[in-house]
Amino acid sequence: MVAGEAGAREGAEPPRIARGTAAFWRANVALFASAFSVFALLYSVQPLLPVFAAEFGLDAGASSLALSVSTGVLAVAMLVASFVADRWGRKPLMAVSLLVAAALGLAIAVMPGWDGILALRALLGLSLAGVPAVAMAYLAEEMEADGFGFSMGLYIGGNAIGGMTGRLLVGVLADYTSWRFALGALSVVALANAALFWWLLPAARHSPARRPGPPAPLRALVRPFRDPGLALLFVEAFLIMGAFVTLYNYASFRLLAEPYGLSQAAVSLIFILYLCGTGSSAWIGALAGRLGRRKVLWLMVVVMAAGLALTWLPPLPVIVAGIAVFTFGFFGAHSIASAWVGRRAREGRAQATAFYLFFYYLGSSVVGTAGGYAWTWAGWAGVTLVSGAAILAALAVALRLVFVPPLPIAEAPVAPPPSL
């Protein structure tokens, strides 16, 4: 009888992580720390682009490669990382990725030449690929439905806090010490986060390591594009992230120049506006649950457009307000779109989220670099032209998503949570 009961227990599906439990909070803190490190390490060079341009004799487009090579490699490598996660397991891959990324951050801080810095930044993008899509898949697979919306919003909030802190810490420290010391200090924080992540995150119980046969990866690559809703969400990710990075990349060039003439530390304070993203990601996720994603996504894109329009006006307080509005809209849109991908993917959720983030970071790399050459060509007018074109296209995609039929509830991989 005992043996029979044991067999029944072994055959039963393990319970998912329930909201409010110790495991729930351990998982959320661990994944928040991972999101913090990924965005802090990835975007820490953004306030340094004018510094790189001056120190290494580069134009704005060339200096932006410090960011673009990382996001470009990250975009491609995440597609591979989703398959590696299926073989190695979610937690081990994410932990190793965070550890290697922190070590590369330390190496970048002491690398003397520009070509070496770009090579290490490319490797940084490769190492970070083991976290974003895998973390989002972990949440969708391991959390109970009533806790998923909160956890996804908190994870996106970790992105915002990490992006803000990395940029702010590095920008301010670079003004008072050096950019090398600033990047090294941030990498030490990332190293501590990697240890915290390994200690806190519960092992994945609904995504055990698997070894699919040779045809499986090809099928998994094609599968997400069979759903027109997922394909549109991938395009949306490319456009909103491209617009967002373009604005932030070159706002510092604008504010360091006349007539503003701000210091590096003062310009870095702009990144405090990422707090607008922290608030909007959770709040807009809940609002989308009440009103529907289709009704809220396009509104968030309109908010981005309104923020961009405000930056055209010359008064500094209005520019700052415009960036705040733009940031609020972006993180609201990203929170909705990323959670939507997790819900529409019937199977191969890690691959679906990997594709979402592939296009997300590809937009950062391609549109962000184009914005640099637009700045060289026409100043802020060129930047807003590139960012504005991406926003208009994103609005068209969001309006098209309004008419994409929802999946039948019975076929959805996980029941939508009430709060999402």
PAMARFI-549897 format. One record per residue (C-alpha): chain; x, z, y; residue in three letters. Coordinates in steps of 0.2 Angstrom, whole numbers, plus 2048, in hexadecimal, padded with zeros to 3 digits. Layout:
BEGIN
REC; chaine; X; Z; Y; residu
REC; A; X; Z; Y; ALA
...
***
This chain:
BEGIN
REC; chaine; X; Z; Y; residu
REC; A; 800; 800; 800; MET
REC; A; 80E; 804; 80C; VAL
REC; A; 817; 7F4; 807; ALA
REC; A; 806; 7EB; 80B; GLY
REC; A; 804; 7F3; 81C; GLU
REC; A; 816; 7EF; 820; ALA
REC; A; 814; 7DD; 81B; GLY
REC; A; 804; 7DC; 826; ALA
REC; A; 80E; 7E4; 835; ARG
REC; A; 81C; 7D7; 832; GLU
REC; A; 80F; 7C9; 832; GLY
REC; A; 806; 7CE; 841; ALA
REC; A; 80C; 7C7; 852; GLU
REC; A; 815; 7D4; 85C; PRO
REC; A; 80C; 7DB; 86B; PRO
REC; A; 810; 7D3; 87C; ARG
REC; A; 817; 7DE; 88B; ILE
REC; A; 808; 7E7; 892; ALA
REC; A; 807; 7EA; 8A5; ARG
REC; A; 80C; 7FC; 8AA; GLY
REC; A; 816; 800; 89B; THR
REC; A; 828; 805; 89C; ALA
REC; A; 82D; 7F4; 894; ALA
REC; A; 823; 7EB; 8A1; PHE
REC; A; 82D; 7F3; 8AF; TRP
REC; A; 83E; 7F1; 8A6; ARG
REC; A; 83A; 7DE; 8A4; ALA
REC; A; 835; 7DC; 8B6; ASN
REC; A; 844; 7E5; 8BD; VAL
REC; A; 850; 7DC; 8B2; ALA
REC; A; 848; 7CB; 8B6; LEU
REC; A; 847; 7CF; 8C9; PHE
REC; A; 85A; 7D3; 8C8; ALA
REC; A; 85D; 7C2; 8BF; SER
REC; A; 853; 7B9; 8CC; ALA
REC; A; 85C; 7C2; 8DA; PHE
REC; A; 86D; 7BD; 8D3; SER
REC; A; 869; 7AB; 8D0; VAL
REC; A; 863; 7A8; 8E1; PHE
REC; A; 870; 7B2; 8EA; ALA
REC; A; 87E; 7AA; 8E1; LEU
REC; A; 877; 798; 8E2; LEU
REC; A; 872; 799; 8F5; TYR
REC; A; 880; 7A5; 8FC; SER
REC; A; 889; 796; 902; VAL
REC; A; 87B; 790; 90D; GLN
REC; A; 87F; 799; 91D; PRO
REC; A; 891; 795; 91A; LEU
REC; A; 88F; 782; 91B; LEU
REC; A; 894; 781; 92E; PRO
REC; A; 8A3; 78C; 929; VAL
REC; A; 8A8; 780; 91B; PHE
REC; A; 8A6; 772; 927; ALA
REC; A; 8B2; 779; 934; ALA
REC; A; 8BF; 780; 927; GLU
REC; A; 8C0; 771; 91C; PHE
REC; A; 8BD; 763; 929; GLY
REC; A; 8AC; 75D; 922; LEU
REC; A; 89C; 757; 929; ASP
REC; A; 88B; 75F; 926; ALA
REC; A; 887; 754; 917; GLY
REC; A; 898; 757; 90F; ALA
REC; A; 897; 76A; 911; SER
REC; A; 886; 76A; 90A; SER
REC; A; 88E; 765; 8F9; LEU
REC; A; 893; 777; 8F7; ALA
REC; A; 880; 77A; 8F4; LEU
REC; A; 87B; 769; 8ED; SER
REC; A; 888; 768; 8DF; VAL
REC; A; 881; 779; 8D8; SER
REC; A; 86F; 774; 8D9; THR
REC; A; 872; 763; 8D2; GLY
REC; A; 87B; 769; 8C3; VAL
REC; A; 86F; 777; 8C1; LEU
REC; A; 860; 76B; 8C1; ALA
REC; A; 868; 761; 8B2; VAL
REC; A; 86F; 770; 8A9; ALA
REC; A; 85E; 779; 8A8; MET
REC; A; 857; 76B; 89D; LEU
REC; A; 865; 76F; 890; VAL
REC; A; 863; 782; 893; ALA
REC; A; 851; 782; 88D; SER
REC; A; 856; 77C; 87C; PHE
REC; A; 865; 788; 87B; VAL
REC; A; 859; 796; 87F; ALA
REC; A; 84F; 791; 870; ASP
REC; A; 85E; 792; 865; ARG
REC; A; 867; 7A1; 86C; TRP
REC; A; 858; 7AB; 872; GLY
REC; A; 852; 7AE; 884; ARG
REC; A; 85B; 7BF; 888; LYS
REC; A; 86D; 7BA; 882; PRO
REC; A; 86D; 7AA; 88B; LEU
REC; A; 867; 7B1; 89B; MET
REC; A; 874; 7C0; 89A; ALA
REC; A; 883; 7B5; 897; VAL
REC; A; 87E; 7A9; 8A5; SER
REC; A; 87D; 7B7; 8B1; LEU
REC; A; 88E; 7BE; 8AC; LEU
REC; A; 897; 7AD; 8AD; VAL
REC; A; 88F; 7A9; 8BE; ALA
REC; A; 895; 7B9; 8C5; ALA
REC; A; 8A7; 7B6; 8BF; ALA
REC; A; 8A6; 7A4; 8C6; LEU
REC; A; 8A0; 7AC; 8D7; GLY
REC; A; 8B0; 7B6; 8D7; LEU
REC; A; 8BB; 7A7; 8D3; ALA
REC; A; 8B3; 79D; 8E2; ILE
REC; A; 8B7; 7AB; 8EE; ALA
REC; A; 8CA; 7A8; 8EB; VAL
REC; A; 8CA; 795; 8E8; MET
REC; A; 8D5; 78D; 8F6; PRO
REC; A; 8D0; 77B; 8F6; GLY
REC; A; 8BF; 773; 8FA; TRP
REC; A; 8C0; 768; 8EA; ASP
REC; A; 8C3; 778; 8DF; GLY
REC; A; 8B4; 780; 8E8; ILE
REC; A; 8A9; 772; 8E4; LEU
REC; A; 8AE; 772; 8D2; ALA
REC; A; 8AB; 784; 8D0; LEU
REC; A; 89A; 783; 8D9; ARG
REC; A; 895; 776; 8CC; ALA
REC; A; 89A; 781; 8BE; LEU
REC; A; 890; 78F; 8C7; LEU
REC; A; 881; 784; 8C6; GLY
REC; A; 884; 781; 8B4; LEU
REC; A; 885; 793; 8B0; SER
REC; A; 875; 798; 8BA; LEU
REC; A; 86B; 78B; 8B0; ALA
REC; A; 869; 797; 8A2; GLY
REC; A; 85E; 7A2; 8AD; VAL
REC; A; 84F; 79B; 8B7; PRO
REC; A; 845; 791; 8AB; ALA
REC; A; 849; 79D; 89C; VAL
REC; A; 843; 7AC; 8A7; ALA
REC; A; 833; 7A3; 8AC; MET
REC; A; 830; 79F; 899; ALA
REC; A; 834; 7B1; 894; TYR
REC; A; 826; 7B8; 8A0; LEU
REC; A; 819; 7AB; 89A; ALA
REC; A; 81D; 7AF; 888; GLU
REC; A; 820; 7C2; 888; GLU
REC; A; 814; 7C9; 895; MET
REC; A; 801; 7CD; 892; GLU
REC; A; 7F6; 7C2; 89C; ALA
REC; A; 7F1; 7CF; 8A9; ASP
REC; A; 803; 7D3; 8AD; GLY
REC; A; 809; 7C1; 8AE; PHE
REC; A; 804; 7BD; 8C0; GLY
REC; A; 80C; 7CC; 8C7; PHE
REC; A; 81C; 7CA; 8BD; SER
REC; A; 81E; 7B7; 8C2; MET
REC; A; 81A; 7BC; 8D4; GLY
REC; A; 827; 7CA; 8D3; LEU
REC; A; 834; 7BE; 8CB; TYR
REC; A; 831; 7B1; 8D9; ILE
REC; A; 833; 7BF; 8E6; GLY
REC; A; 844; 7C3; 8DE; GLY
REC; A; 849; 7B1; 8E2; ASN
REC; A; 844; 7B4; 8F4; ALA
REC; A; 84D; 7C5; 8F5; ILE
REC; A; 85C; 7BE; 8ED; GLY
REC; A; 85D; 7AF; 8F7; GLY
REC; A; 85A; 7B9; 907; MET
REC; A; 867; 7C6; 903; THR
REC; A; 874; 7BA; 8FC; GLY
REC; A; 873; 7B0; 90C; ARG
REC; A; 872; 7BF; 918; LEU
REC; A; 880; 7C9; 910; LEU
REC; A; 88C; 7BA; 90F; VAL
REC; A; 888; 7B4; 920; GLY
REC; A; 88A; 7C5; 929; VAL
REC; A; 89A; 7CA; 91F; LEU
REC; A; 8A1; 7B9; 922; ALA
REC; A; 8A0; 7BC; 935; ASP
REC; A; 8A8; 7CD; 934; TYR
REC; A; 8B5; 7CA; 925; THR
REC; A; 8B6; 7B9; 91D; SER
REC; A; 8AC; 7AE; 913; TRP
REC; A; 8B7; 7B1; 904; ARG
REC; A; 8B4; 7C4; 905; PHE
REC; A; 8A2; 7C1; 907; ALA
REC; A; 8A0; 7B6; 8F7; LEU
REC; A; 8AA; 7C2; 8ED; GLY
REC; A; 8A0; 7D1; 8F2; ALA
REC; A; 890; 7C8; 8ED; LEU
REC; A; 897; 7C4; 8DC; SER
REC; A; 89B; 7D6; 8D9; VAL
REC; A; 889; 7DA; 8DC; VAL
REC; A; 884; 7CC; 8D0; ALA
REC; A; 88F; 7D3; 8C3; LEU
REC; A; 887; 7E4; 8C4; ALA
REC; A; 876; 7DB; 8C2; ASN
REC; A; 87B; 7D2; 8B2; ALA
REC; A; 87F; 7E3; 8AA; ALA
REC; A; 86E; 7EA; 8B0; LEU
REC; A; 865; 7DB; 8A9; PHE
REC; A; 86C; 7DD; 898; TRP
REC; A; 868; 7EF; 898; TRP
REC; A; 856; 7EE; 89E; LEU
REC; A; 84E; 7DE; 897; LEU
REC; A; 845; 7E0; 887; PRO
REC; A; 849; 7D4; 879; ALA
REC; A; 83D; 7C5; 878; ALA
REC; A; 831; 7C7; 86A; ARG
REC; A; 826; 7B7; 86C; HIS
REC; A; 834; 7AB; 86E; SER
REC; A; 840; 7AE; 860; PRO
REC; A; 850; 7A4; 85E; ALA
REC; A; 84C; 793; 855; ARG
REC; A; 856; 785; 84F; ARG
REC; A; 84B; 775; 851; PRO
REC; A; 84F; 765; 848; GLY
REC; A; 857; 756; 851; PRO
REC; A; 846; 74E; 856; PRO
REC; A; 840; 75E; 85F; ALA
REC; A; 84A; 75D; 86F; PRO
REC; A; 844; 74B; 872; LEU
REC; A; 832; 750; 86F; ARG
REC; A; 834; 75F; 87A; ALA
REC; A; 83B; 754; 888; LEU
REC; A; 82D; 748; 888; VAL
REC; A; 81F; 754; 885; ARG
REC; A; 81D; 75B; 897; PRO
REC; A; 81A; 74A; 89E; PHE
REC; A; 80B; 747; 893; ARG
REC; A; 802; 752; 89F; ASP
REC; A; 7FF; 74A; 8B0; PRO
REC; A; 7FD; 75B; 8B8; GLY
REC; A; 80E; 761; 8B2; LEU
REC; A; 816; 751; 8B8; ALA
REC; A; 80E; 753; 8C9; LEU
REC; A; 814; 765; 8CA; LEU
REC; A; 826; 75F; 8C6; PHE
REC; A; 825; 753; 8D5; VAL
REC; A; 81E; 761; 8E0; GLU
REC; A; 82D; 76C; 8DC; ALA
REC; A; 839; 75E; 8E1; PHE
REC; A; 830; 75C; 8F2; LEU
REC; A; 82D; 76D; 8F8; ILE
REC; A; 83E; 774; 8F3; MET
REC; A; 847; 764; 8FB; GLY
REC; A; 83D; 768; 90B; ALA
REC; A; 841; 77A; 90A; PHE
REC; A; 854; 779; 907; VAL
REC; A; 856; 76B; 914; THR
REC; A; 84E; 776; 922; LEU
REC; A; 859; 786; 91D; TYR
REC; A; 869; 77C; 91B; ASN
REC; A; 86A; 775; 92C; TYR
REC; A; 861; 782; 936; ALA
REC; A; 872; 78B; 937; SER
REC; A; 87A; 77C; 93E; PHE
REC; A; 86D; 77B; 94B; ARG
REC; A; 86D; 78D; 950; LEU
REC; A; 880; 78E; 951; LEU
REC; A; 881; 780; 95D; ALA
REC; A; 87C; 77F; 96F; GLU
REC; A; 870; 784; 977; PRO
REC; A; 86E; 792; 96B; TYR
REC; A; 880; 796; 967; GLY
REC; A; 87C; 7A4; 95B; LEU
REC; A; 88A; 7AD; 951; SER
REC; A; 88B; 7AA; 93E; GLN
REC; A; 884; 7BC; 93B; ALA
REC; A; 876; 7B9; 947; ALA
REC; A; 871; 7A9; 93F; VAL
REC; A; 872; 7B1; 92E; SER
REC; A; 864; 7BD; 933; LEU
REC; A; 859; 7AE; 932; ILE
REC; A; 859; 7B1; 91F; PHE
REC; A; 850; 7C1; 921; ILE
REC; A; 841; 7B5; 923; LEU
REC; A; 842; 7B4; 910; TYR
REC; A; 838; 7C4; 910; LEU
REC; A; 829; 7B9; 915; CYS
REC; A; 82C; 7B0; 904; GLY
REC; A; 82C; 7C1; 8FA; THR
REC; A; 81B; 7C5; 901; GLY
REC; A; 813; 7B4; 900; SER
REC; A; 818; 7B1; 8ED; SER
REC; A; 80E; 7C0; 8E6; ALA
REC; A; 800; 7BF; 8F3; TRP
REC; A; 7FD; 7AD; 8F2; ILE
REC; A; 7FE; 7AE; 8DF; GLY
REC; A; 7F0; 7BA; 8DF; ALA
REC; A; 7E6; 7B0; 8EC; LEU
REC; A; 7E8; 7A0; 8E1; ALA
REC; A; 7E0; 7AA; 8D3; GLY
REC; A; 7D1; 7AE; 8DD; ARG
REC; A; 7CF; 79D; 8E5; LEU
REC; A; 7D8; 791; 8D9; GLY
REC; A; 7E9; 78A; 8D9; ARG
REC; A; 7E2; 779; 8DE; ARG
REC; A; 7DB; 780; 8EE; LYS
REC; A; 7EA; 78A; 8F3; VAL
REC; A; 7F9; 77F; 8EF; LEU
REC; A; 7F5; 772; 8FC; TRP
REC; A; 7F2; 77F; 909; LEU
REC; A; 803; 786; 906; MET
REC; A; 80B; 775; 909; VAL
REC; A; 801; 774; 919; VAL
REC; A; 808; 784; 91F; VAL
REC; A; 819; 77E; 91B; MET
REC; A; 815; 76F; 926; ALA
REC; A; 80F; 77A; 934; ALA
REC; A; 81F; 784; 934; GLY
REC; A; 82A; 775; 934; LEU
REC; A; 820; 76F; 943; ALA
REC; A; 824; 77F; 94D; LEU
REC; A; 837; 77D; 94A; THR
REC; A; 836; 76D; 956; TRP
REC; A; 833; 778; 965; LEU
REC; A; 842; 77E; 96E; PRO
REC; A; 83F; 791; 971; PRO
REC; A; 849; 79B; 964; LEU
REC; A; 83B; 7A7; 960; PRO
REC; A; 830; 798; 95C; VAL
REC; A; 83D; 791; 951; ILE
REC; A; 83E; 7A1; 947; VAL
REC; A; 82B; 7A3; 946; ALA
REC; A; 82B; 791; 93F; GLY
REC; A; 838; 795; 932; ILE
REC; A; 82E; 7A4; 92D; ALA
REC; A; 81E; 79A; 92B; VAL
REC; A; 827; 78D; 921; PHE
REC; A; 82E; 79A; 916; THR
REC; A; 81D; 7A2; 912; PHE
REC; A; 816; 791; 90E; GLY
REC; A; 824; 78C; 903; PHE
REC; A; 825; 79C; 8F8; PHE
REC; A; 812; 79C; 8F7; GLY
REC; A; 812; 78A; 8F0; ALA
REC; A; 820; 78D; 8E5; HIS
REC; A; 818; 79C; 8DD; SER
REC; A; 808; 793; 8DA; ILE
REC; A; 811; 783; 8D3; ALA
REC; A; 81D; 78D; 8C7; SER
REC; A; 80F; 798; 8C0; ALA
REC; A; 804; 788; 8BE; TRP
REC; A; 812; 780; 8B3; VAL
REC; A; 812; 78F; 8A8; GLY
REC; A; 800; 78F; 8A5; ARG
REC; A; 7FE; 77C; 8A2; ARG
REC; A; 80C; 77A; 895; ALA
REC; A; 803; 77B; 884; ARG
REC; A; 814; 77C; 87B; GLU
REC; A; 826; 77B; 880; GLY
REC; A; 824; 786; 88F; ARG
REC; A; 836; 788; 891; ALA
REC; A; 839; 776; 892; GLN
REC; A; 82A; 774; 89E; ALA
REC; A; 831; 781; 8AA; THR
REC; A; 842; 779; 8A8; ALA
REC; A; 83B; 769; 8AE; PHE
REC; A; 832; 771; 8BD; TYR
REC; A; 842; 779; 8C2; LEU
REC; A; 84C; 769; 8BE; PHE
REC; A; 842; 760; 8CC; PHE
REC; A; 842; 770; 8D7; TYR
REC; A; 855; 771; 8D8; TYR
REC; A; 857; 75E; 8D8; LEU
REC; A; 84D; 75E; 8E7; GLY
REC; A; 858; 76B; 8EF; SER
REC; A; 868; 760; 8EB; SER
REC; A; 861; 74F; 8EF; VAL
REC; A; 856; 752; 8FE; VAL
REC; A; 862; 760; 905; GLY
REC; A; 871; 755; 905; THR
REC; A; 866; 747; 90D; ALA
REC; A; 862; 753; 91B; GLY
REC; A; 874; 756; 91F; GLY
REC; A; 877; 744; 922; TYR
REC; A; 867; 744; 92C; ALA
REC; A; 86E; 752; 937; TRP
REC; A; 87E; 749; 93A; THR
REC; A; 874; 739; 93F; TRP
REC; A; 866; 741; 94A; ALA
REC; A; 868; 754; 94B; GLY
REC; A; 858; 75E; 948; TRP
REC; A; 84D; 74F; 94A; ALA
REC; A; 855; 748; 93A; GLY
REC; A; 853; 758; 930; VAL
REC; A; 841; 75A; 934; THR
REC; A; 83E; 747; 930; LEU
REC; A; 845; 74A; 91E; VAL
REC; A; 83D; 75B; 91C; SER
REC; A; 82C; 754; 923; GLY
REC; A; 82C; 745; 918; ALA
REC; A; 82E; 750; 909; ALA
REC; A; 820; 75B; 90F; ILE
REC; A; 814; 74D; 911; LEU
REC; A; 818; 746; 900; ALA
REC; A; 815; 758; 8F9; ALA
REC; A; 804; 759; 901; LEU
REC; A; 7FF; 749; 8FA; ALA
REC; A; 804; 74F; 8E8; VAL
REC; A; 7FB; 760; 8EB; ALA
REC; A; 7EB; 757; 8F0; LEU
REC; A; 7ED; 74C; 8E0; ARG
REC; A; 7EE; 75C; 8D6; LEU
REC; A; 7DD; 761; 8DC; VAL
REC; A; 7D6; 754; 8D1; PHE
REC; A; 7E0; 757; 8C1; VAL
REC; A; 7D4; 75E; 8B4; PRO
REC; A; 7D8; 770; 8AE; PRO
REC; A; 7DD; 772; 89C; LEU
REC; A; 7D0; 779; 891; PRO
REC; A; 7D1; 78B; 88F; ILE
REC; A; 7D2; 78B; 87D; ALA
REC; A; 7E1; 77F; 87D; GLU
REC; A; 7EB; 789; 88A; ALA
REC; A; 7FA; 792; 883; PRO
REC; A; 7F6; 7A2; 88B; VAL
REC; A; 7E6; 7A7; 893; ALA
REC; A; 7E7; 7A7; 8A6; PRO
REC; A; 7E9; 7B9; 8AD; PRO
REC; A; 7DB; 7BF; 8B9; PRO
REC; A; 7E7; 7C2; 8C7; SER
REC; A; 7EF; 7B0; 8C7; LEU
***
